[in-house]
Amino acid sequence: MSTTCPDGPPSQRAGTLRLPRSYLWLAGDRADALAAGRASMADRLVIDLAGVAPQHKGRARDAVAAVLDAAQPVVLRIDAGSSAWFDDDVALCRHPGVAAVILPRTEGIDAVCAVAEQCLCDVLPGIATARGVVHARAIATVPGVTRLVFDAAALALDLGLDAEPPHPSDPAAAGHGEDATRASFEAAEPILQTYRAQLLLASRCAALAAPVETIGEGIADPAALRAIVGRARRSGFRAGLCRHGWQVVELNSAFSSSAPGAPSLDSSFPAT
């Protein structure tokens, strides 16, 4: 695994524009998902190609390509660098209708560099495994990376903690029972907070935008959502990736500059 990155300074684009507070996850194989998402108040729509079943990936990719619009750019969540579909996904990411790429389960810089070098868009590495946390500082320094995306549930599973399952589209979900409870996930939180802090430090040192918290699919209670988002904000995170349209309003409110203790609109760390 590489531990060096290409020559050049870290991306400084993070502080130039108002950054998204809310990312809304859309199924990559649902033709109607994008239209529905655009009717929401989400700052960014995330089309999930990685979660599409293998036998449908080619068809889903073609369908997404047909609806991409440079006037309304979206984020693509693509397959991991080790997958057979990575190269085709990266080719699609060159489309001007793609504003950013989420690379799930990032564990080193190789796939991040490949995306950054081939695509003229921001890269948001997903940190969801122990290896990802260990290499977070190197990942954050790759030019083109603008912020990190933390998946607490997937990391808890990777670490063997007793916690809620990750989203079904995540490879780590295979074989995980459906009876995991929110209470068990909360019990793992003191450990997970340690890794949030590591991502915050990695982001600060690389002058990236503050990290993004992934909201678990099973969060159906507004009070539970507020607790999760509030904890993320207190941890220095400044955006959320959610799977339900109703959650967007809470994310936008919590991560707004008008929220108590919230940062400036760009949600970024100043370069030093």
C-alpha positions in Angstrom: 0.0 0.0 0.0 1.4 3.4 -1.0 2.2 5.8 1.8 3.2 8.8 -0.4 1.2 11.0 -2.5 1.8 13.0 -5.7 3.9 16.2 -5.5 1.8 19.3 -4.9 0.0 21.1 -2.1 -3.2 19.9 -0.5 -6.4 21.1 -2.1 -7.2 24.6 -1.0 -10.6 24.7 -2.9 -12.4 23.8 0.4 -12.4 27.4 1.6 -13.4 29.1 -1.6 -17.1 28.4 -1.7 -19.9 27.6 0.7 -19.7 23.9 1.2 -22.6 21.5 1.5 -24.2 20.9 4.8 -26.4 18.1 3.6 -25.7 15.2 1.2 -28.8 13.1 0.2 -28.0 9.5 -0.8 -29.9 8.3 -3.9 -30.1 4.8 -5.2 -28.0 4.4 -8.4 -30.5 2.1 -10.1 -33.7 4.1 -9.5 -34.5 6.2 -12.6 -36.9 8.4 -10.6 -34.5 9.0 -7.7 -32.7 12.0 -9.1 -35.9 13.9 -9.9 -37.2 13.2 -6.4 -33.9 14.3 -4.9 -33.8 17.6 -6.8 -37.2 18.4 -5.2 -35.5 18.2 -1.8 -33.6 20.9 0.1 -30.3 18.9 0.0 -27.2 20.9 -0.8 -25.8 17.9 -2.7 -27.3 14.8 -4.2 -25.3 11.6 -4.0 -26.0 8.9 -6.7 -24.8 5.6 -5.3 -23.3 3.4 -8.0 -21.4 1.4 -5.5 -24.6 0.0 -4.0 -26.0 -1.3 -7.3 -26.1 -5.1 -7.7 -23.3 -6.4 -9.9 -25.5 -7.6 -12.7 -27.1 -4.2 -13.0 -24.1 -1.9 -12.7 -23.5 -1.3 -16.4 -27.1 -0.5 -17.0 -27.3 1.8 -14.0 -24.2 3.6 -15.0 -25.6 4.3 -18.5 -28.8 5.5 -17.0 -27.0 7.9 -14.7 -24.9 9.2 -17.6 -28.0 10.0 -19.5 -29.4 12.3 -16.8 -26.2 14.1 -15.7 -26.5 17.8 -16.1 -23.7 20.3 -15.8 -26.2 22.9 -14.7 -27.2 20.7 -11.8 -24.1 18.7 -10.8 -24.3 15.8 -8.5 -21.9 13.7 -6.4 -21.2 10.1 -7.5 -20.5 7.4 -4.9 -18.4 4.9 -7.0 -17.1 1.4 -6.5 -13.9 0.8 -4.6 -10.5 1.0 -6.4 -10.1 -2.8 -6.1 -13.4 -3.5 -7.8 -13.9 -4.6 -11.5 -16.2 -1.5 -12.0 -13.8 1.2 -10.8 -12.3 2.2 -14.1 -15.8 2.6 -15.8 -17.1 4.5 -12.8 -14.1 6.9 -12.9 -14.7 7.4 -16.6 -18.2 8.6 -15.9 -16.8 11.0 -13.2 -15.2 13.0 -15.9 -18.6 14.2 -17.0 -19.2 18.0 -16.3 -22.4 17.0 -14.4 -20.3 15.4 -11.7 -19.2 17.9 -8.9 -17.6 15.4 -6.6 -16.8 11.7 -6.0 -17.3 9.7 -2.8 -14.8 6.8 -2.7 -16.2 4.4 -0.2 -14.1 2.4 2.3 -10.9 4.2 1.4 -7.9 2.5 2.9 -4.9 4.2 1.2 -4.1 6.8 -1.4 -3.8 4.8 -4.6 -7.5 4.9 -5.6 -7.8 8.5 -4.4 -4.9 9.5 -6.5 -6.4 7.7 -9.5 -9.7 9.6 -9.2 -8.0 12.9 -8.5 -5.7 12.6 -11.5 -8.3 11.6 -14.0 -11.3 13.7 -12.9 -11.8 17.4 -12.7 -13.9 17.2 -9.5 -13.5 17.1 -5.8 -12.8 13.8 -4.1 -14.4 12.8 -0.8 -12.8 9.6 0.6 -15.0 7.5 2.8 -13.4 6.4 6.0 -15.2 3.2 7.2 -12.5 0.8 8.3 -9.5 0.5 10.6 -7.1 0.8 7.7 -8.9 3.9 6.6 -8.5 5.6 10.0 -4.8 4.7 10.2 -4.1 6.2 6.8 -6.5 9.2 7.1 -3.7 11.8 7.3 -2.1 10.5 4.1 -5.4 10.3 2.4 -6.3 13.9 3.4 -3.1 15.3 1.8 -3.8 14.0 -1.7 -4.4 17.0 -4.0 -8.1 17.2 -5.0 -9.4 15.8 -1.7 -11.7 18.4 -0.1 -13.2 16.6 2.9 -13.5 13.2 4.5 -16.7 11.2 5.0 -17.0 9.2 8.2 -19.2 6.0 8.5 -19.3 5.2 12.2 -21.6 2.2 11.8 -19.4 0.5 9.2 -16.2 1.3 11.2 -17.8 -0.2 14.3 -18.5 -3.4 12.4 -15.0 -3.5 11.0 -13.6 -3.2 14.5 -15.9 -5.9 15.9 -17.8 -3.5 18.1 -21.4 -4.3 19.0 -23.2 -1.7 17.0 -25.9 -1.1 14.4 -25.3 -2.5 10.9 -24.2 -0.3 8.1 -26.2 0.4 5.0 -27.1 -2.8 3.1 -25.2 -1.6 0.1 -21.9 -1.6 2.1 -20.0 -4.9 1.6 -19.3 -4.9 5.3 -23.1 -5.5 5.9 -23.0 -9.1 4.6 -24.0 -11.6 7.3 -24.7 -9.0 9.9 -28.0 -9.6 11.8 -30.9 -7.3 11.6 -31.5 -7.3 15.4 -28.7 -4.9 16.2 -30.0 -2.1 18.3 -29.5 1.6 18.6 -28.6 1.1 22.2 -25.6 -1.1 21.3 -24.4 1.5 18.9 -24.6 4.2 21.5 -22.5 1.9 23.8 -19.7 1.9 21.1 -19.8 5.7 20.8 -17.0 6.5 23.3 -14.6 4.5 21.1 -15.9 5.9 17.8 -15.4 9.5 19.1 -11.7 8.7 19.2 -11.8 8.1 15.5 -13.9 11.2 14.8 -11.2 13.2 16.5 -8.5 11.6 14.3 -10.4 12.6 11.1 -10.9 16.1 12.4 -7.1 16.3 13.0 -6.3 14.9 9.6 -8.7 17.4 8.0 -7.2 20.3 10.0 -3.6 19.5 9.1 -4.5 19.2 5.4 -6.6 22.4 5.4 -9.6 20.5 4.2 -13.2 21.2 4.9 -14.5 19.8 8.2 -15.6 16.1 7.9 -19.0 14.7 7.0 -21.0 12.4 9.3 -22.9 9.5 7.7 -26.4 9.1 9.2 -27.4 5.4 9.7 -30.2 4.2 7.4 -32.3 3.0 10.4 -32.6 6.5 12.0 -36.4 7.1 11.8 -36.9 9.2 15.0 -36.3 13.0 14.7 -35.0 13.1 18.3 -32.4 10.4 17.6 -31.4 12.3 14.5 -30.9 15.5 16.4 -28.8 13.8 19.0 -26.6 12.2 16.3 -26.2 15.5 14.4 -25.6 17.5 17.5 -22.8 15.1 18.6 -21.3 15.4 15.1 -21.3 19.2 15.2 -19.7 19.2 18.7 -17.1 16.9 17.3 -16.1 19.4 14.7 -18.0 17.8 11.8 -19.9 20.3 9.6 -22.1 18.2 7.2 -24.1 15.0 7.1 -24.8 12.3 4.5 -28.3 11.0 4.9 -30.6 8.6 3.2 -34.0 10.2 3.8 -35.3 13.5 2.5 -36.9 14.4 5.8 -33.5 14.4 7.5 -32.1 17.1 5.2 -33.9 19.9 7.0 -32.3 18.9 10.3 -28.8 18.7 8.7 -29.2 22.1 7.1 -30.3 23.7 10.3 -27.7 22.1 12.5 -24.8 22.8 10.2 -25.9 26.3 9.3 -23.8 29.3 10.4 -26.9 30.5 12.4 -26.8 27.4 14.6 -25.4 27.9 18.1 -21.7 27.4 18.0 -21.6 26.8 14.2 -18.7 27.9 12.1 -18.6 30.3 9.2 -20.4 29.4 6.0 -17.4 27.8 4.2 -17.2 25.1 7.0 -13.5 24.8 6.3 -10.3 25.1 8.2 -8.0 28.1 7.3 -4.8 27.2 5.6 -1.7 27.7 7.7 
